Amino acid sequence: MTLYESTRPNVSVFRRMTSLTPQEFDDILPRFIAGLADLATAEEAIRPRPRKNKPGQGARSRLESPQEKFFFMLVYYCTYPLQVIQGILFGLSESQTCRTIHRLAPVMETTFALTAPTRDAAALKAALLRAEAAGVEPVAAIDGTERPVQRPSSAAQQKDLYSGRFKQHAFKNLLISVMSMVIFLSETVTARRHDKNVADACRFILPKGWMLLQDTGFQGLEIGDALDAMPIKKNKGCELAGWEKDFNRAVSSRRVSVEHAIGGCKRARIVKDIYRNRREGFNDHVMLVAVSLHNHRRVCRNESCKALFL
């Protein structure tokens, strides 16, 4: 019996290993199967010499069914074990595990494409306009999040990745959330860059009538004709007035939705624990998949969230 077959009947364990219920797993599985078919077609197109045997002949794979392959990838993203441990769990060698992860990584992106966040300014504006037309309250929140990474050996890289705020080496992303769903995700940058600097580089403009909730680190951010709201900062040696404290509480109580969204994304431990992978571009890929997976769970569990993506 495979690990997938033994785990599936226990809903609680299955959910802790994949962050999805069996029903949510089954709902998205057809898209993963379609992605596998596209991958097989693409691999055949670049084959260096003609195939001698028919597809499917030869030694049997340890991950024979699409369900097992999808389960394998979700377990890796959500629990982030060492690849040698991941291999032992699924009966693979460490090198086979590494090759399988990087071979199936693009399939994971296409699987969750429907709930993937936008990544450029024009797409963000169009998404917000669609959401408003669907009756979503025109309030968004922005924040940055850091993901710790192993300390690099290069002094230049150490300086670039070091976060003075959290005293660690890390990558950084900016997120814009609506209804605790991530609707925009910036490119992955080094933690040395300030949140405001990253936001300026994104050059996003919110539609008129929208409000962007932000913290004081984004002071001066240009968002077009949209409104912004941030807590009032206390001056040294002074106390805030009563109405200022009430205003700060009101902003914080609404802006906490982006913190909930970040927490949902970090249910995938690959973006919470110290990042160990070395392949170029994979650090951005795992954040995109973690965000898309969080959005997929929200859509499955909250009917009102479907207006943002589906």
N, C-alpha and C positions, 0 to 999 in steps of 0.2 A: 504493500500500500504506500502510495506517495505521500509526501508531507501535505500537499493540497487536499488529497482525499481524506486524510485523517483529521485535518483541521476544519474543513468546511462544515461538518455537522455541529461543531461547537461555535455558536454565533459570537459569543463574547471573546473567545480567543482569536477567531477569524478577524473580528473588528479591530482588536488590538494589534494584530500583525499587519493589517493592510489599511486600516482607518476606514474601511468600507464594510457595510453589511453584505451578506451574500446576495441580497436582492440588488443593491447598488452595484455590486460587482457584475452581476448578470446584465444589468441595464447597459453598461458601458462596454461589455465584452465584444459585441458585434463590431464596434469601431476598431478594437484592437485586432480582431481577426482580419478585417479589411486592410489594416495597416501592415499586417504580416504578409498578406497577398501582394501588396504593392512592393514591399521589401524584396520578396522572392523574385518578382518581375524585374526589379532594378538590378538585382544581383546577377540574374541570367543575362541581362543586356551587356554587362561589363565583364562577363566570363572570358578569360584570355584564350581558351581553346574549347572546341565542342565537347559537350557532355557525352561520356561513354555509356553511362547507365541512365535509366529513367529516374525522374525525381521520386524520392521516397525509398529507393533501393540503398543498400549499404547498412552500416551499423545503426541500431536504434538510438535515438537521442534519449538522454535522461529526462529531458523536458519535452515529452512527446506531444502533448496536446496544447492548444492555444491557452486553455485555462491555466495549465501549469506554468507556461511562460509568463502570462500576465501576473499570476500570483508571485512568481519568482521576482519580477521587477518591483511589484508593490512592497514586498517584504524588504527588499534592499533599500528602497527609498524611505520607508516608514520606520525601520528599525536600525538601519545603517550598521550592520555588523562588519567585522573584518572580512575581506573577500575569502580568506581561507575558511572562516566559520560559515559563511554563506555557501561555499562549495560543499562542506561537510553536510549541511542541512539538506542539500538537494542532490548529493551524490556526484558532485563534479570536482575536478581538480581546481586549484587556485587560478591557473592560467585559463582554463575553460570558463570559469566564472567571470573573469575579467573580460574575455572576448564576448561572452554572451551579453553582459551588461552594456557594453558599448555598441554592440550590433543592434540591440533592441531599443536603445535610448531614443533614436528618432521616431520609432513606432509609438513610444509613449507620448511624444509631443503631438502626433497626429491623432492619437486616441482621445486626448482631452482638448482638442482644438476648439470645440464648441464653447467651452468654458474658460478658454485662455484669456488673460488680460490683454488689452491693447498696449502697444509699445511705442507709439508715435503720437504727436500732437493732433494731427488731423483725425486719426481714428478715435482718439479720446473724445474730441468734440462731437463727432458723429454718434458715438456710443451714448454720451450724455443726453443728446437731443432725442435719441430713440427711447431712452429710459424715461425722460420727461413726458414724451408723447404717450407712453404706456401708463402714466399715472404715478410714477415714482417721485417721491418728495425730492426737490432739487437741492439736496444738501450732500456735500462730499467732504471727506476728511483726508488729509495728507500727513504722512510721517515717514521717517527713514528707519531702516532696521539693519543691524550688523550681524554677520555670521562669522564666528571665529574660525581661523585657519591655522594650520601648523606654522610655527615660526620658520620663515625661510632662512637659508644659509647666507644669501647675498645681503650685504649691508644696505644696498640701495633698495632692495625689495622690502627689507625690514622697515626702513624709514617710510616707504610708500604705503605699506599695509598697516602701519601702527595707528591704533585709535587712542588718542590721548584721553578721550572721554571714558572709555571702558578699560583702558590699560591692557589692550590685547591686540594681536594682529588679526585683521578681519577684512571681509568683503562687505560692501554696502549696496543696498537697493532702496529706492524710493517707491512708495505705494500710495495710490489714491483709492479709497474705498467708498462704496455706496451701499448702505444696508448691510454692512459688515462683509461685503464681497469686494474682492480686489478687482477694480475695473481698469487700472493702469499700473504697469510695472516698468520701472526704468531699467536701463542696462546695468549690469553689475560693474561697480567701480571699486577702487580701493578705499579703505576706511579713512585715509588721511583727508579725503575731500569732504568739505562741509556740505550739509544737507541743502543749504540755499544755493551753493555753487552747482550741485547736481541738478537741482530743480531749474535753475536758469538755463542750463545746457539742454534740458528737455524742451524748452520753449512751448509749453502747452498753454492754451488759452481756453478758459471755461466759457460756455455760452452765457449770454445775458440772462439774469434771473436766477442763476445758481449761486450758492454760497459755499465757500471753501473754508473749512475749519482747520486751523493750523496752530502750531506752537510758536513760541517767540523766536525760534531758530530760523523761521522763514520770513522774518520781518523785511518788508520791501519787495517781496516777490510779485512780479507782474502777472496778473491773471485776466487781463482784458476788462470787460464790462461787468464781470461777476463780482460779487461781494466777498469779503473775507472777514473772518472773526478769529481773534487770538486772545489769550488771556492778557490782562493788564499787568505789566511788570511793576513790582514794588521798588521804589527808589531807596537807596541806602539811607538809613536813619529815619525813614517815614513808614507810616502804616497805611494800608489801603482802607478806603472808605467802605461803609457797609454795602453800598450799591455796587462797588467794584468787586468785592468778594462774591456777591450774588451773581454778578456777570461771569466771573471766572468759573464759578461752580456750574453755571448753565452751559458754558462753552465746553468745559471738561467732560460733563456728563454726556454730551453729544459726540465729542471727539474721541471718546473711549471706544467707539465702534471700530476705528482703524486699529486700535490695540488688540481688539478681539479678532480682527481679520488676520493680523500678524501672528497671533497665538494659534489660530487655526492652521495657517500655513506651516508653522513650526511643529505641528503634529508629525510631519515628516522629519525624522531626526537627522536626515542628511543635511538639512539647513539649520539645525539647532546645535548639534554636536560639533566638535572641532573637525573641520573639513580636511580630508586626507588625500583626495584624488589629485592626480597631476595632469591629466589630459587637458590640453588647451580648449577653452570654451565650455568645458563640462560644468564648471561652477555656475555659469549663467543658465545652462540647461536645467540643472536640478532645481534652481529657484523657480523657473518657469513651470516645471512640472508640479512642484509643491503648491504653488499658487493655483494652478488649474485644478489640481485635486481638491483643494479646499473649496473652490467655487463649485465643483461638481457635487460635493457633499451638501453644500448650502442649497443648491437647486433641487436636489433629491429630497431634502428634508423641510424645505420652506417654499410653499407654492408661490408666494409673492416675489421670490427671487428670480423666477423664470423670466420675468419681464426684462431683465438686464441682459440675458444671453440667448434665450431660446425664442 
